[in-house]
Every structure is written in structure tokens, then in C-alpha cells.
Amino acid sequence: MLKKRVAIQDFAAEARLFNHRAVVAMLVVVLLFCIIIFNQYQLQIVSYQDYQTRSEDNRIKVVPMAPNRGLIFDRSGILLAENRPVFSLELVPEQIKDMPSTLAAIAELIELNPEQTASFLKQVKAQRRFNSIALKEQLNDTEVAIIAANQHRFPGVSVEARLSRHYPFGNLFTHALGYIGKINVRELQQLEADGEAPNYAASRDIGKIGLERFYQRELHGTMGYQEVEVNNRGRLIRVLRSVPAISGKNIHLGLDVGLQLTAQQVLKTQRGAIVAMDPRDGAVLAFYSNPSYDPNLFVLGISSTNYNELLHSRDRPLINRVTQGTYPPASTIKPHLALLGLETNTITPTTKIWDPGYFMLPNVDHRYRDHLRWGHGWVDLYIAITKSCDTFFYELGVKLGIDRISDYMGKMGFGEKTGVDILEESSGIMPSRGWKRAKHNQPWYQGDTVPLSIGQSYWTTTPLQLAVATSVILNHGERPTPHLVTAFSDEQAKVPNLPDLTPVIEVVNIKNWQVTMDTMHRTVKELGGSAHKAFIGSTYDAAGKTGTAQLAAIAQDAKYDANAIDERLRDNAMFIGYAPFDNPTVVIAVALENAGGGGSNAAPIARHILDYYFSAGVNSND
């Protein structure tokens, strides 16, 4: 049997194969080391700054700090708007994995109403997820304790202490101060467009109306921040650096708490407005619209029930009647019209007309009635204003014509905003030919001028406009810009860039201005003057003019009967006045809705305000 031959091994070939494999393995190892070294170079040299920043971001947090909102004081230093500490339950959406279950678990511990939850979820969608958002504010001590005991169950949930706005006088200053509320989506977008969003990183609230809105930048202040070191669970270890927030400026108003309280007390439930102002510089002393409402309801979020009650109330408490209430000025503008007649030589102080109790245009059968059906007989300018003779002004208005009336009254401030430092203001209507053509596509007729001459027809004004226009007479052609704020906390001077008086009318004859003021003086001082009864026994020398604005059309031969007319269509009572007569330091305008005659209703209201003004020494700072 033959044996199988064994092949002789080729040691040289095996050696070559081994060496080849060893070289390849070595090259692979070297290549891998090169890659590792390259990556180390990239990590530690090239990308060092980037990864260091990422590392610091994981360890160091920048926490924004909201500034304290500036306070608001009245003219005597009484606090009108303050900041109070409150506890709020806050959630950071980014740190919460299951929001519905978290909200459900919290609701088992403390009471959450559906409105709070809905508002919170709405904010979650609108704001950045890493921002802390309040679920419930104004927690009581029990709720704070419950959340603190269970906080380990809720990552991203915490109880925070914050300052919340509070208005200690409730509804007394609402329409002047306004209120703050949660920043909504539209406001956030506007802040971003204005480049101010970074300054609001820690802020929740913003001024919504009134002074809170107008002076938002000054009141808000400048945001601060802290750089803090945190552990891997996000808990604070230490504060590395702190830049304190700069509090907002405190602002001081010309308003007087006593005057404001007096206005509220005398109006009671009567719808209307009272404004008192220093005619020399426009500082507003009283600014009250009735009915009002409590602004504290809005600070932490008003309920839909309360808001709908305010929104749909027939008394319209949300309307600021001082600057948004537009009323026919009625006879309160007779002194202004008389001044125009004097300055244009259309009349003189001794001009007389016969008043049979009505006025008629040529070739027109309609009779424009005087408030006295039997008339005043022979009437000059003094009697026409003192006893408020309509017939005299019907004739004067027709002689002047709408063009001169509209132009002159526009210079006094009618038909345009006064420039007061709140944004909620109406311009009213100072009609003209162009206005009627644009509004009604009709020409202007003489029949339009007749009722306009006694402050009726299309003419409407706000109480603040009336106060400003009356101040123009007192200042002989110079118009003040009304302002609620008189100074900021860090400034002793008045509000910057706000002129005290602006020349608007060129004086033709200074005696005409004095005559006009004299007629208003007689209205208060003379027996038979329409405001005489209201000011009997006053310790100061006042002047003024009453007005009764008709709202419902009355048949030509019918007699006005308030009881036969819907209460909301009854006459408005109006009054303008000032004191002291020889050196006026205060001008006042009163508008009462559906109250009746101005002399019997509005003038006594003004008397109460002026009594307090002089007895309490409100003008003692002058």
C-alpha cells in the first residue's frame, strides 16, 4: 500500500504573507490613532470655545430678574398704585413630560378652576416653552405648604414669590391710572418689533390702559440677571454673578385724593364726569368718571363672568367719560361764541336784540325756540349769557357763519384730542362744511348753524375739552396741554417736553376777553343768573356757565316733559366754571347724563368740588 505524499511547506511565502498582514494591521492601527488624535485636536483646540460654552450652559444658568414697577402718588404723596408680594404656582413647560397628567395631579391637591387652566394652556402655546408660566396666582398659606410638601413629585413646578400691582383706592382712580395685566401675544409681538422684548424676559405684566399704559417704559424699569451654578438636576448651587434690576420710575400726579373722593361722593350713582384743572399749566387736579370699576380685578386676570358684566352693562363703566364721553356742549359754549362775535366786531357788549321766545330764518316757517317760551324781551350780551338766552346766539351764529365758528372753536381745542397723557381719548366733533360733506355727503345749511350756535346739532365735546377751551379764555388765547403726571421720582422739574401754554388765538382786543369773563362772573353772582343759586354763600369768587343739552327731539309746539321721555333720552346737565375770578387757579367741567337742567344739577356739583378745593387748600402748593 502506497503512502500519501506530504507537501513540503513554503516557509518563505508564509513569511511574506505574515509580514504583509502585519503591515496592514499596523497601518490600520496608525490610522485609528491619527483619527483619535485629530478628534482630540478638534475637541480640545479647534472647538474648545464651543464645547466650553456648552458645558457652561449645562452648569451655569442666566436667570433674568424682573424690575420693581414704579409707584404712583397723588400731589400730596399719597400712594395710589403699589406693589404687593404674592405667591404663585408656576410651571416650566419644557421640564414637564406629561402636561395633562401633571395638571390633573395638581388639581387633586389644590383647587384649580377651568378658567385658570384654560388661560395657562393658552399661554403655553403663545410663549417660549422654557419660560416659567403661572398656573395659579395669589396662593394662600395652606396651598403654598401643600405644593412645597409635594414638589418632589412635580419636576418643573415651583412656588414663586412675586410682586403684584395693587390699587388701594379701588375704583376711585381707575380711569386715570388704568391697570396692568398679563402680556398677550399681540403685545409680545409688538415688544419684539420694537426691540424691547429682552427687557421683558422676566416680566409678566404690562400697562393696559391709562397712565399705566402711557408711561409703561418709565414705570417698568430695566431687567437685571443672575449667573448661577446648578447641578445636574437644575438645582441652584451658588450665585456666580449678579446684575441688579433697575426699578421703574415713581411718578407723581397733580390729582388730589380729597378732590377725587368729593367727586365720587357727590355723583353717587349719577352717570357723568368731573374734571378740574389748573388753567395756568394744565395740571389735572380731579379726573373722575362715573360709574367706575375696580382695576384690581384685571391685575391677575379677570373672570369671564366679571368681565362680561362690565362689558355689557348699560351704564358703560369701561368708558372713560372724562376723555371718551362725547356730549353736546349746549350753552356752555356761549361765552366762546360771544368772544368770537366780539373779536370779529359782529357784536359789541351793548348790542341788543328783541327776543320773543323764538328765532326764525328768512323765508322759513320753522321756529327755533328759546328755553323761555315767552322770551327775554330786549337782550344784550350780558343778559344773553347770564340768563342763557338762546335767541341771541341763534342770531349771532347765523351772522358769524359756520366757517368762522368752526375755525375759531378748532383753535380752542374742540374737535381734536387735548394731548392729555393717556391714550383713551376721543376728539369729539367740531362740524364744518367739509366734515358734513365727508360724513353725510350733504352741503351745510343755515338751518344747521342755528342749533349749532347753542352747542347742539352735530357739535360734541368731552368734559376735558370743555375745561381746556375755557382755559383758553382765561389765558387770553393760550391753550394749556392737560397732563396728569407732574414729575418723575428722579426729576424735580415738570414732565419734560411739555409746554405749559401754547398760543393758539391772536388777541384782537384784550377788553373783549375781559368782557367774556365778566359775563361768566355775572352768571354766578347776579340774581337771576343761571348758576346763581348754586353758589350762594360761597367763600370764593367764582364764575361759570351752565348748559342743558337736549337729546330727544321735541315737536315744535310741544312742551318738554322729562317723565314722558325714556330716562336715557332726557337732557344732559353741563357746567363750566373757574375761580377765583380775578386770578383763576382752577377750572372745572361737569357733565351729567340725563340729569336735567345744568343750573339746578351740574352747577351744585361743581360748587361741592370748588368748596373742597378752597377749604382743603389744594392750591396751597402754588
C-alpha positions as CSV (number, residue, x, y, z in Angstrom):
1,M,0.0,0.0,0.0
2,L,1.4,3.3,-1.1
3,K,1.7,6.2,1.4
4,K,0.3,9.8,0.6
5,R,3.0,12.3,-0.1
6,V,3.2,15.2,2.3
7,A,3.7,18.6,0.6
8,I,6.8,20.5,1.7
9,Q,5.8,23.8,3.5
10,D,6.9,27.1,1.8
11,F,8.3,29.0,4.7
12,A,9.2,32.0,2.6
13,A,5.7,32.5,1.3
14,E,4.2,32.3,4.7
15,A,6.7,34.8,6.0
16,R,5.8,37.2,3.2
17,L,2.0,36.8,4.0
18,F,2.6,37.3,7.6
19,N,4.6,40.5,7.0
20,H,2.0,41.8,4.6
21,R,-0.8,41.3,7.2
22,A,1.3,42.8,9.9
23,V,2.0,45.9,7.9
24,V,-1.7,46.3,7.0
25,A,-2.7,45.9,10.7
26,M,-0.1,48.4,11.7
27,L,-1.4,50.9,9.1
28,V,-4.9,50.4,10.4
29,V,-3.8,51.0,14.0
30,V,-1.8,54.1,13.0
31,L,-4.8,55.4,11.0
32,L,-7.1,54.9,14.0
33,F,-4.6,56.7,16.3
34,C,-4.5,59.5,13.8
35,I,-8.2,59.8,13.8
36,I,-8.3,59.8,17.6
37,I,-5.6,62.5,17.7
38,F,-7.4,64.5,15.1
39,N,-10.7,64.3,17.0
40,Q,-8.9,65.3,20.2
41,Y,-7.4,68.2,18.4
42,Q,-10.8,69.2,17.1
43,L,-12.4,68.9,20.6
44,Q,-9.7,70.5,22.6
45,I,-8.2,73.0,20.3
46,V,-10.4,73.9,17.3
47,S,-13.8,73.6,19.1
48,Y,-12.7,74.3,22.6
49,Q,-14.6,77.5,23.0
50,D,-17.8,76.0,21.6
51,Y,-17.8,73.0,23.9
52,Q,-16.7,75.0,26.8
53,T,-19.8,77.2,26.3
54,R,-22.0,74.2,26.0
55,S,-20.5,72.8,29.2
56,E,-21.0,76.1,31.0
57,D,-24.6,76.2,29.7
58,N,-25.2,72.9,31.4
59,R,-23.6,74.1,34.6
60,I,-24.4,77.8,34.6
61,K,-27.8,79.4,34.1
62,V,-28.6,83.1,33.4
63,V,-31.7,83.9,35.4
64,P,-33.5,87.1,34.4
65,M,-34.7,89.4,37.3
66,A,-37.8,91.5,36.8
67,P,-37.5,95.1,38.0
68,N,-39.9,96.5,40.5
69,R,-42.6,98.6,38.9
70,G,-42.6,102.3,39.7
71,L,-45.1,103.6,42.2
72,I,-47.7,106.3,41.6
73,F,-48.5,109.1,44.1
74,D,-51.0,111.9,44.2
75,R,-50.0,115.5,44.6
76,S,-49.6,115.2,48.4
77,G,-47.6,111.9,48.2
78,I,-50.5,109.6,48.9
79,L,-49.8,106.2,47.3
80,L,-52.2,105.3,44.5
81,A,-50.6,102.3,42.9
82,E,-48.3,100.0,44.9
83,N,-46.6,96.6,44.6
84,R,-47.6,93.8,47.0
85,P,-46.0,90.3,47.4
86,V,-48.0,87.3,46.2
87,F,-47.2,83.6,45.9
88,S,-47.9,81.9,42.5
89,L,-47.7,78.3,41.3
90,E,-45.5,78.3,38.2
91,L,-44.6,75.7,35.6
92,V,-41.8,75.4,33.1
93,P,-43.4,73.5,30.1
94,E,-40.0,72.3,28.8
95,Q,-39.3,70.4,32.0
96,I,-42.7,68.7,32.2
97,K,-43.1,65.5,30.2
98,D,-46.8,65.0,30.5
99,M,-48.6,68.3,31.0
100,P,-52.2,66.9,31.2
101,S,-51.4,64.4,33.9
102,T,-49.4,67.0,35.8
103,L,-52.3,69.4,35.8
104,A,-54.7,66.7,36.9
105,A,-52.4,65.7,39.8
106,I,-52.1,69.3,40.9
107,A,-55.8,69.7,40.8
108,E,-56.1,66.9,43.3
109,L,-54.0,68.9,45.7
110,I,-55.3,72.5,45.3
111,E,-58.4,74.0,43.7
112,L,-57.9,75.0,40.0
113,N,-60.9,76.5,38.2
114,P,-61.3,75.8,34.5
115,E,-60.6,79.4,33.5
116,Q,-57.2,79.3,35.2
117,T,-56.3,76.1,33.4
118,A,-57.5,77.3,30.1
119,S,-55.6,80.6,30.5
120,F,-52.5,78.7,31.4
121,L,-52.7,76.4,28.4
122,K,-53.2,79.4,26.1
123,Q,-50.0,81.0,27.5
124,V,-48.1,77.7,27.0
125,K,-48.9,77.8,23.3
126,A,-48.1,81.5,22.9
127,Q,-44.9,81.8,25.0
128,R,-41.5,80.1,24.9
129,R,-41.6,76.7,26.5
130,F,-38.6,77.4,28.7
131,N,-40.3,80.4,30.3
132,S,-41.9,79.9,33.7
133,I,-45.7,80.4,33.4
134,A,-48.1,81.0,36.3
135,L,-50.9,78.4,36.7
136,K,-52.4,80.0,39.8
137,E,-51.6,83.2,41.5
138,Q,-52.3,84.5,45.0
139,L,-51.8,81.2,46.7
140,N,-52.8,81.1,50.3
141,D,-50.6,79.8,53.1
142,T,-52.2,76.3,53.0
143,E,-51.8,76.0,49.3
144,V,-48.1,77.0,49.5
145,A,-47.5,74.4,52.1
146,I,-49.3,71.6,50.1
147,I,-47.3,72.3,47.0
148,A,-44.0,72.6,48.9
149,A,-44.7,69.1,50.5
150,N,-45.4,67.5,47.2
151,Q,-42.9,69.4,45.0
152,H,-40.7,66.3,44.6
153,R,-43.4,64.7,42.5
154,F,-43.5,67.6,40.0
155,P,-40.3,68.4,38.1
156,G,-40.7,71.9,36.6
157,V,-43.3,73.0,39.1
158,S,-42.5,75.6,41.8
159,V,-43.9,78.2,44.1
160,E,-42.5,81.7,43.4
161,A,-42.9,84.9,45.3
162,R,-43.5,87.9,43.1
163,L,-44.7,91.5,43.4
164,S,-48.2,92.2,42.1
165,R,-49.8,95.6,41.4
166,H,-52.4,96.8,43.8
167,Y,-54.6,99.9,43.7
168,P,-55.5,100.7,47.3
169,F,-58.3,103.2,46.4
170,G,-60.1,100.6,44.2
171,N,-62.4,102.3,41.7
172,L,-61.6,105.9,42.7
173,F,-58.8,106.4,40.2
174,T,-59.4,103.7,37.6
175,H,-60.0,105.8,34.5
176,A,-56.9,107.9,35.2
177,L,-54.4,105.2,36.4
178,G,-55.7,102.4,34.3
179,Y,-54.3,99.0,35.2
180,I,-51.8,96.4,34.3
181,G,-52.4,92.8,33.0
182,K,-50.7,89.8,31.5
183,I,-48.7,90.3,28.4
184,N,-50.7,88.9,25.5
185,V,-49.5,87.6,22.1
186,R,-50.1,90.9,20.3
187,E,-48.2,92.9,22.9
188,L,-45.3,90.4,22.9
189,Q,-45.1,90.7,19.1
190,Q,-45.1,94.5,19.4
191,L,-42.3,94.4,22.1
192,E,-40.2,92.2,19.7
193,A,-40.9,94.5,16.8
194,D,-39.7,97.5,19.0
195,G,-36.6,95.6,20.1
196,E,-37.8,95.7,23.8
197,A,-38.6,92.0,24.3
198,P,-35.2,91.2,26.1
199,N,-36.1,93.8,28.7
200,Y,-39.3,91.8,29.4
201,A,-37.7,88.4,29.7
202,A,-38.7,88.2,33.4
203,S,-41.8,90.4,33.2
204,R,-45.3,89.0,33.2
205,D,-47.4,92.3,33.1
206,I,-47.7,95.4,31.0
207,G,-49.8,98.5,31.2
208,K,-53.2,98.1,29.5
209,I,-54.9,101.4,29.7
210,G,-54.5,104.8,31.4
211,L,-51.2,106.1,32.9
212,E,-50.0,102.5,33.4
213,R,-50.0,102.1,29.6
214,F,-48.9,105.7,28.6
215,Y,-45.9,105.6,30.9
216,Q,-45.1,101.9,30.5
217,R,-41.5,102.4,29.7
218,E,-40.8,104.7,32.6
219,L,-42.8,102.6,35.1
220,H,-41.4,99.2,34.0
221,G,-37.6,99.8,34.7
222,T,-34.7,97.7,33.4
223,M,-34.3,94.0,33.7
224,G,-31.4,92.5,35.8
225,Y,-30.0,89.0,35.9
226,Q,-28.1,86.4,37.9
227,E,-25.5,83.9,36.6
228,V,-26.0,80.9,38.8
229,E,-24.3,77.4,39.0
230,V,-26.7,74.5,39.0
231,N,-26.3,70.7,39.5
232,N,-27.3,68.1,37.0
233,R,-30.9,68.3,38.3
234,G,-31.0,72.1,37.7
235,R,-30.9,73.0,41.4
236,L,-29.1,76.1,42.5
237,I,-25.6,75.6,43.9
238,R,-24.4,79.2,44.1
239,V,-24.7,82.6,42.5
240,L,-21.7,83.5,40.4
241,R,-22.6,87.0,39.3
242,S,-25.5,89.3,39.8
243,V,-26.6,92.5,37.9
244,P,-29.4,94.1,39.9
245,A,-32.6,95.2,38.1
246,I,-33.2,98.9,37.9
247,S,-36.7,99.7,39.3
248,G,-39.1,101.8,37.3
249,K,-39.5,105.5,38.0
250,N,-42.1,106.6,40.5
251,I,-44.5,109.2,39.1
252,H,-46.3,112.0,40.9
253,L,-49.7,113.3,39.7
254,G,-51.5,116.6,40.0
255,L,-54.5,114.6,41.2
256,D,-55.8,115.1,44.7
257,V,-57.3,112.2,46.7
258,G,-59.7,114.6,48.5
259,L,-61.0,116.2,45.4
260,Q,-61.4,112.8,43.8
261,L,-63.3,111.4,46.8
262,T,-65.5,114.5,46.8
263,A,-66.3,114.0,43.1
264,Q,-67.2,110.3,43.7
265,Q,-69.4,111.2,46.7
266,V,-71.4,114.0,45.0
267,L,-72.0,111.9,41.8
268,K,-73.2,108.9,43.8
269,T,-75.0,106.7,41.2
270,Q,-75.3,109.5,38.6
271,R,-73.7,108.8,35.3
272,G,-71.3,111.5,34.3
273,A,-67.8,113.0,34.6
274,I,-66.0,115.7,36.6
275,V,-62.6,117.2,35.6
276,A,-60.8,120.0,37.4
277,M,-57.6,121.5,36.1
278,D,-55.1,124.3,36.8
279,P,-55.6,126.6,33.7
280,R,-52.1,128.1,34.2
281,D,-50.2,124.9,33.3
282,G,-52.8,122.2,32.5
283,A,-52.1,120.1,35.6
284,V,-55.2,117.9,36.2
285,L,-56.5,118.1,39.8
286,A,-59.6,115.9,39.6
287,F,-60.4,113.3,37.0
288,Y,-63.5,111.1,37.8
289,S,-65.8,109.2,35.5
290,N,-68.9,107.5,37.0
291,P,-69.7,104.7,37.2
292,S,-66.2,103.2,37.6
293,Y,-64.9,99.7,38.4
294,D,-62.2,98.0,40.5
295,P,-59.0,97.8,38.4
296,N,-57.6,95.1,40.8
297,L,-59.9,92.7,39.1
298,F,-57.8,92.9,36.0
299,V,-54.3,92.6,37.5
300,L,-54.2,88.8,38.0
301,G,-56.8,88.1,35.3
302,I,-60.5,88.9,35.4
303,S,-63.0,86.2,35.2
304,S,-65.2,86.0,32.2
305,T,-68.3,86.5,34.4
306,N,-67.0,89.7,35.8
307,Y,-65.7,91.0,32.5
308,N,-69.0,90.3,30.7
309,E,-70.8,92.1,33.5
310,L,-68.7,95.2,32.9
311,L,-68.7,94.9,29.1
312,H,-72.5,94.6,28.7
313,S,-73.6,97.0,31.5
314,R,-76.0,99.7,30.2
315,D,-74.1,102.2,32.3
316,R,-70.8,101.5,30.4
317,P,-68.4,101.7,33.3
318,L,-65.5,100.8,31.0
319,I,-65.9,104.1,29.2
320,N,-63.7,107.0,30.5
321,R,-66.3,109.7,30.3
322,V,-63.8,112.5,31.0
323,T,-61.9,111.9,27.8
324,Q,-64.1,109.5,25.8
325,G,-67.6,110.7,26.7
326,T,-68.8,113.0,23.9
327,Y,-71.7,115.3,24.8
328,P,-73.4,118.2,23.1
329,P,-71.8,121.2,24.9
330,A,-75.1,123.1,25.0
331,S,-75.0,126.6,26.4
332,T,-71.5,126.1,28.0
333,I,-70.0,127.3,24.7
334,K,-72.0,130.6,24.6
335,P,-69.0,132.5,26.2
336,H,-66.7,131.1,23.5
337,L,-69.1,132.1,20.7
338,A,-69.6,135.6,22.3
339,L,-65.9,136.1,22.3
340,L,-65.7,135.3,18.6
341,G,-68.5,137.7,17.9
342,L,-66.7,140.5,19.9
343,E,-63.3,139.8,18.2
344,T,-64.8,139.9,14.7
345,N,-66.9,143.1,15.5
346,T,-70.1,141.1,14.7
347,I,-71.4,142.3,18.1
348,T,-70.4,144.7,20.9
349,P,-71.1,144.4,24.6
350,T,-74.1,146.7,24.2
351,T,-75.6,145.0,21.1
352,K,-79.3,144.3,21.8
353,I,-81.9,142.1,20.1
354,W,-85.6,141.5,20.8
355,D,-86.3,138.0,22.0
356,P,-89.9,137.0,21.5
357,G,-89.1,133.5,22.6
358,Y,-88.0,132.1,19.3
359,F,-85.8,132.8,16.2
360,M,-86.7,132.4,12.5
361,L,-84.6,132.3,9.4
362,P,-85.8,134.4,6.5
363,N,-88.4,132.7,4.4
364,V,-88.5,129.7,6.7
365,D,-91.6,128.9,8.8
366,H,-89.7,126.8,11.5
367,R,-89.3,128.5,14.8
368,Y,-86.1,127.8,16.8
369,R,-87.3,128.2,20.4
370,D,-85.7,129.8,23.4
371,H,-85.8,127.9,26.6
372,L,-88.2,130.6,27.8
373,R,-91.3,130.3,25.6
374,W,-92.3,133.9,26.2
375,G,-88.8,135.2,25.6
376,H,-86.5,137.6,27.4
377,G,-87.5,140.8,25.8
378,W,-84.6,143.2,25.0
379,V,-81.3,141.3,25.5
380,D,-77.7,142.4,25.4
381,L,-74.6,140.3,25.6
382,Y,-74.5,140.3,29.4
383,I,-78.2,139.2,29.7
384,A,-77.8,136.7,26.9
385,I,-75.1,134.8,28.8
386,T,-76.2,135.4,32.4
387,K,-79.7,134.2,31.7
388,S,-78.7,131.9,28.8
389,C,-80.8,133.4,26.1
390,D,-80.8,131.1,23.1
391,T,-82.4,133.6,20.6
392,F,-79.4,136.0,21.0
393,F,-77.0,133.2,20.0
394,Y,-79.2,131.9,17.2
395,E,-78.9,135.2,15.5
396,L,-75.2,135.6,16.4
397,G,-74.4,132.2,15.0
398,V,-76.1,132.9,11.7
399,K,-74.2,136.2,11.3
400,L,-70.9,134.6,12.1
401,G,-71.4,131.6,9.8
402,I,-70.2,128.0,10.1
403,D,-66.7,128.7,8.6
404,R,-65.7,131.3,11.2
405,I,-67.2,129.3,14.1
406,S,-65.6,126.0,13.1
407,D,-62.1,127.6,12.6
408,Y,-62.2,129.6,15.9
409,M,-63.5,126.8,18.0
410,G,-61.0,124.4,16.5
411,K,-58.2,126.7,17.8
412,M,-59.7,126.5,21.2
413,G,-59.4,122.7,21.1
414,F,-62.8,121.5,20.0
415,G,-62.8,118.7,17.5
416,E,-59.3,117.4,18.4
417,K,-57.6,115.5,21.1
418,T,-56.3,117.5,24.0
419,G,-53.0,115.7,24.2
420,V,-53.6,114.5,27.8
421,D,-51.2,111.8,28.9
422,I,-53.5,108.8,28.4
423,L,-54.3,107.2,25.1
424,E,-58.0,106.6,25.7
425,E,-59.3,109.9,24.3
426,S,-61.9,110.9,21.7
427,S,-61.7,114.0,19.6
428,G,-65.4,114.9,19.6
429,I,-66.9,116.7,16.7
430,M,-66.4,120.3,15.6
431,P,-68.5,120.2,12.5
432,S,-67.7,122.2,9.3
433,R,-68.8,122.2,5.7
434,G,-66.1,119.7,4.8
435,W,-67.0,117.5,7.7
436,K,-70.7,117.3,6.8
437,R,-69.9,116.6,3.1
438,A,-67.5,113.8,4.1
439,K,-69.7,112.4,6.8
440,H,-73.2,112.8,5.2
441,N,-72.5,113.8,1.6
442,Q,-74.6,116.9,2.1
443,P,-74.0,120.6,1.9
444,W,-74.1,122.8,5.0
445,Y,-77.3,124.8,5.5
446,Q,-78.1,127.8,7.6
447,G,-80.5,125.6,9.5
448,D,-77.5,123.6,10.6
449,T,-75.8,126.7,12.1
450,V,-78.8,127.8,14.2
451,P,-78.8,124.9,16.7
452,L,-75.0,124.6,16.5
453,S,-74.9,128.2,17.9
454,I,-76.2,126.9,21.3
455,G,-74.0,123.8,21.4
456,Q,-76.5,121.4,19.8
457,S,-76.8,119.7,16.4
458,Y,-73.6,117.9,15.3
459,W,-71.3,119.5,17.9
460,T,-70.0,117.1,20.5
461,T,-67.2,117.6,23.1
462,T,-65.6,115.8,26.0
463,P,-65.5,117.3,29.5
464,L,-61.8,117.7,29.3
465,Q,-62.1,119.6,26.0
466,L,-64.5,122.0,27.7
467,A,-62.0,122.6,30.5
468,V,-59.2,123.3,28.0
469,A,-61.3,125.6,25.9
470,T,-62.4,127.6,28.9
471,S,-58.8,127.9,29.9
472,V,-58.0,129.5,26.6
473,I,-60.4,132.3,27.5
474,L,-58.8,132.7,30.9
475,N,-55.3,132.7,29.4
476,H,-56.2,135.2,26.7
477,G,-55.6,133.0,23.7
478,E,-53.1,130.5,25.1
479,R,-54.1,126.8,25.4
480,P,-52.7,124.5,28.1
481,T,-51.9,120.9,27.4
482,P,-53.6,118.9,30.2
483,H,-51.4,116.4,32.0
484,L,-52.0,114.0,34.9
485,V,-48.3,113.4,35.7
486,T,-46.4,116.4,37.1
487,A,-43.0,114.8,37.9
488,F,-41.0,111.6,37.9
489,S,-39.2,110.4,41.1
490,D,-35.8,111.4,39.9
491,E,-36.8,114.8,38.5
492,Q,-37.9,117.8,40.4
493,A,-38.9,119.7,37.3
494,K,-42.2,119.1,35.4
495,V,-42.5,116.4,32.8
496,P,-40.0,117.1,30.0
497,N,-41.0,118.5,26.6
498,L,-44.5,119.5,27.8
499,P,-45.2,123.2,27.3
500,D,-47.3,124.9,29.9
501,L,-49.2,127.1,27.4
502,T,-49.4,127.3,23.6
503,P,-50.6,130.5,21.8
504,V,-53.5,129.5,19.6
505,I,-55.5,132.6,19.1
506,E,-54.3,136.1,18.3
507,V,-55.9,138.7,20.6
508,V,-57.6,141.5,18.7
509,N,-58.8,143.5,21.7
510,I,-58.0,142.4,25.3
511,K,-61.1,144.1,26.5
512,N,-63.2,141.6,24.6
513,W,-61.7,138.7,26.7
514,Q,-62.4,140.6,29.9
515,V,-66.0,141.2,28.9
516,T,-66.4,137.5,28.2
517,M,-65.1,136.6,31.6
518,D,-67.3,139.2,33.2
519,T,-70.4,137.7,31.7
520,M,-69.5,134.3,33.2
521,H,-68.9,136.1,36.5
522,R,-72.3,137.6,36.4
523,T,-73.9,134.2,35.7
524,V,-72.8,133.2,39.1
525,K,-73.0,136.4,41.1
526,E,-76.1,138.2,39.8
527,L,-79.6,137.4,40.9
528,G,-81.3,135.6,38.0
529,G,-78.0,134.2,36.7
530,S,-78.4,130.6,35.7
531,A,-75.7,129.4,38.2
532,H,-76.5,132.0,41.0
533,K,-78.5,129.7,43.3
534,A,-75.8,127.0,43.3
535,F,-73.1,129.4,44.5
536,I,-75.0,131.5,47.1
537,G,-72.8,131.8,50.2
538,S,-69.5,130.6,48.6
539,T,-66.4,132.0,50.3
540,Y,-64.6,132.4,47.0
541,D,-65.3,134.4,43.9
542,A,-66.4,132.0,41.1
543,A,-67.5,132.4,37.5
544,G,-69.2,129.9,35.2
545,K,-71.7,128.9,32.6
546,T,-74.5,126.3,32.7
547,G,-75.8,124.2,29.9
548,T,-78.7,121.9,29.2
549,A,-78.2,119.6,26.3
550,Q,-81.4,118.2,24.6
551,L,-81.1,114.6,23.4
552,A,-84.6,113.8,22.3
553,A,-86.4,115.8,19.5
554,I,-89.5,117.6,20.7
555,A,-92.3,118.7,18.5
556,Q,-92.3,122.5,17.8
557,D,-95.4,123.2,19.8
558,A,-94.8,120.5,22.4
559,K,-93.6,121.1,26.0
560,Y,-90.6,119.2,27.3
561,D,-91.8,116.6,29.9
562,A,-89.0,114.5,31.4
563,N,-91.4,112.0,32.8
564,A,-92.8,111.2,29.3
565,I,-89.3,110.5,27.9
566,D,-87.1,107.4,28.3
567,E,-84.6,108.1,31.1
568,R,-81.7,107.6,28.7
569,L,-83.0,110.3,26.4
570,R,-83.6,113.1,29.0
571,D,-81.5,116.2,28.9
572,N,-77.8,116.2,29.9
573,A,-76.7,118.8,32.6
574,M,-73.5,120.6,31.8
575,F,-71.4,123.2,33.6
576,I,-68.1,125.0,33.2
577,G,-66.6,127.3,35.8
578,Y,-63.4,128.7,37.3
579,A,-62.2,130.5,40.5
580,P,-61.0,132.9,41.8
581,F,-62.4,135.2,39.2
582,D,-59.6,137.8,39.4
583,N,-56.8,135.1,39.4
584,P,-58.1,131.7,38.3
585,T,-56.2,128.7,39.7
586,V,-58.8,126.1,38.9
587,V,-61.2,125.4,36.0
588,I,-63.9,122.8,36.3
589,A,-66.2,121.0,33.8
590,V,-69.1,118.8,34.8
591,A,-71.2,116.6,32.6
592,L,-74.2,114.7,33.9
593,E,-76.0,112.2,31.7
594,N,-79.8,112.6,31.6
595,A,-79.9,114.7,34.8
596,G,-81.9,117.7,33.5
597,G,-81.0,121.4,33.8
598,G,-77.4,122.4,34.1
599,G,-78.1,125.2,36.6
600,S,-80.1,123.0,39.0
601,N,-78.0,119.8,38.7
602,A,-74.5,120.3,37.3
603,A,-73.7,123.7,38.9
604,P,-74.3,122.4,42.5
605,I,-71.9,119.5,41.8
606,A,-69.2,122.0,40.7
607,R,-69.9,124.0,43.9
608,H,-69.1,121.0,46.1
609,I,-65.8,120.4,44.2
610,L,-64.7,124.0,44.4
611,D,-65.7,124.2,48.1
612,Y,-63.4,121.4,48.9
613,Y,-60.7,122.8,46.6
614,F,-60.5,126.1,48.6
615,S,-61.3,124.7,52.1
616,A,-58.7,122.0,51.9
617,G,-56.1,124.2,50.4
618,V,-55.5,122.1,47.3
619,N,-53.9,125.1,45.7
620,S,-51.6,125.7,48.6
621,N,-48.7,124.3,46.6
622,D,-49.0,127.2,44.1
